[in-house]
Amino acid sequence: MTKPIELITHPPFNPIHDGLYQPFDLLENFDPDNPLSLTTTLDFQNYIYFQQQGRTTVSDPYAAMMEAVHDASIGRGLNAFVSSEGQAGRRPVAIMGGHRERRGSKLYCEIARIAQLLSESGFIVATGGGPSWCASRGTSRRLA
């Protein structure tokens, strides 16, 4: 039995955000033993809102304004974070890919391992992959 996703009429996020999100902010209420609990997280609610509002072609002026204010807030937080880390001697590195690679695939786990090694070497690592559990590939640590 499937339940239709309800229309989210107001942004689930605070448009004026001080700093960056932490994983626990985005994934609060997630229970790995209950996969459907993902739908209650801020991360998933934001994703649904983004989809319902037209993705990159938002037609509702209010939604467009809230997204713009939010994105500007996050941009400021990101700039402050990178500046602070740069002053501490840490350099950023980004790993970008495609949405077609399946989580847990050999390539995905290899990239996650590279990100982990870079992070452990003192780099600030930005990826689009999100959390990864690649236990079958030699590590059971969460890589994000």
C-alpha positions as CSV (number, residue, x, y, z in Angstrom):
1,M,0.0,0.0,0.0
2,T,1.4,3.4,-1.0
3,K,0.5,6.6,0.6
4,P,0.5,9.7,-1.7
5,I,2.9,12.5,-0.7
6,E,1.0,15.5,0.6
7,L,1.5,18.9,-0.8
8,I,3.9,21.0,1.3
9,T,2.4,24.5,1.2
10,H,5.1,26.3,3.3
11,P,8.8,25.9,3.2
12,P,10.0,23.2,5.7
13,F,13.2,25.1,6.2
14,N,14.0,28.4,8.0
15,P,14.9,30.7,5.1
16,I,17.3,32.7,7.2
17,H,19.8,30.2,8.4
18,D,22.8,31.1,10.5
19,G,25.7,28.9,9.4
20,L,25.6,25.5,7.7
21,Y,23.4,22.5,8.4
22,Q,24.8,19.6,10.4
23,P,23.9,16.1,9.3
24,F,22.0,15.6,12.5
25,D,19.8,18.7,11.7
26,L,18.9,17.2,8.3
27,L,18.4,13.6,9.4
28,E,16.8,14.1,12.8
29,N,14.1,11.4,13.4
30,F,15.7,9.0,10.9
31,D,15.7,5.4,12.2
32,P,17.9,3.0,10.2
33,D,15.6,0.2,11.3
34,N,12.6,2.0,9.7
35,P,13.4,3.1,6.2
36,L,10.1,5.0,5.9
37,S,11.3,7.3,8.8
38,L,13.4,9.1,6.1
39,T,10.2,10.8,5.0
40,T,10.0,12.6,8.3
41,T,13.5,14.2,8.1
42,L,14.1,17.8,7.2
43,D,16.3,16.7,4.3
44,F,13.5,14.7,2.7
45,Q,10.9,17.4,3.4
46,N,13.1,20.0,1.7
47,Y,13.6,17.6,-1.3
48,I,9.8,17.1,-1.7
49,Y,9.2,20.8,-1.3
50,F,11.8,21.6,-4.0
51,Q,10.2,19.0,-6.3
52,Q,6.7,20.2,-5.7
53,Q,7.6,23.8,-6.3
54,G,9.0,23.1,-9.8
55,R,12.6,22.2,-9.1
56,T,14.7,24.9,-10.8
57,T,11.8,26.6,-12.4
58,V,9.8,27.7,-9.4
59,S,6.5,29.3,-10.5
60,D,5.3,30.5,-7.1
61,P,6.9,33.9,-6.2
62,Y,6.7,33.2,-2.5
63,A,8.5,29.9,-2.8
64,A,11.1,31.5,-5.1
65,M,11.7,34.3,-2.7
66,M,12.1,31.9,0.3
67,E,14.5,29.6,-1.6
68,A,16.6,32.7,-2.7
69,V,16.8,34.0,0.9
70,H,17.7,30.5,2.2
71,D,20.3,30.0,-0.5
72,A,21.9,33.4,0.3
73,S,22.0,32.5,4.0
74,I,23.7,29.1,3.3
75,G,26.1,30.8,0.9
76,R,27.2,33.2,3.6
77,G,27.6,30.3,6.0
78,L,29.6,28.4,3.5
79,N,31.9,31.4,2.8
80,A,32.5,31.9,6.6
81,F,33.2,28.2,7.1
82,V,35.7,28.0,4.2
83,S,37.4,31.2,5.2
84,S,37.8,30.0,8.8
85,E,39.1,26.6,7.7
86,G,41.5,28.2,5.2
87,Q,42.9,30.4,8.0
88,A,43.5,27.2,10.0
89,G,45.5,25.8,7.0
90,R,42.8,23.4,5.7
91,R,42.2,23.5,1.9
92,P,38.9,22.6,0.3
93,V,38.6,19.8,-2.3
94,A,35.3,18.9,-4.1
95,I,34.3,15.6,-5.6
96,M,31.5,15.8,-8.1
97,G,29.8,13.0,-10.0
98,G,26.5,11.9,-11.4
99,H,23.2,10.8,-10.0
100,R,23.3,7.6,-11.9
101,E,25.9,5.9,-9.8
102,R,24.2,3.5,-7.3
103,R,25.0,3.9,-3.7
104,G,27.0,0.9,-2.5
105,S,28.4,0.2,-6.0
106,K,32.1,-0.5,-6.3
107,L,32.8,2.9,-7.9
108,Y,30.7,4.7,-5.4
109,C,32.6,3.0,-2.5
110,E,35.9,3.8,-4.1
111,I,35.0,7.5,-4.3
112,A,33.7,7.5,-0.8
113,R,37.1,6.0,0.3
114,I,39.0,8.7,-1.5
115,A,36.8,11.3,0.2
116,Q,37.5,9.7,3.6
117,L,41.3,9.6,3.0
118,L,41.3,13.3,1.9
119,S,39.4,14.3,5.0
120,E,41.7,12.3,7.2
121,S,44.6,14.1,5.5
122,G,43.3,17.5,6.6
123,F,41.3,18.6,3.6
124,I,37.8,19.9,3.7
125,V,35.9,17.6,1.5
126,A,32.7,18.6,-0.4
127,T,30.8,15.8,-2.1
128,G,27.2,15.4,-3.4
129,G,27.1,11.8,-2.3
130,G,25.7,12.2,1.2
131,P,26.0,9.4,3.7
132,S,27.4,6.1,2.5
133,W,27.6,2.7,4.1
134,C,30.1,0.7,2.1
135,A,30.5,-2.2,4.6
136,S,30.7,-4.7,1.8
137,R,33.7,-2.8,0.3
138,G,35.9,-3.0,3.3
139,T,34.7,-0.2,5.6
140,S,31.7,-0.1,7.9
141,R,32.2,3.5,8.9
142,R,29.8,6.1,7.8
143,L,31.4,8.2,5.1
144,A,29.9,11.6,4.5
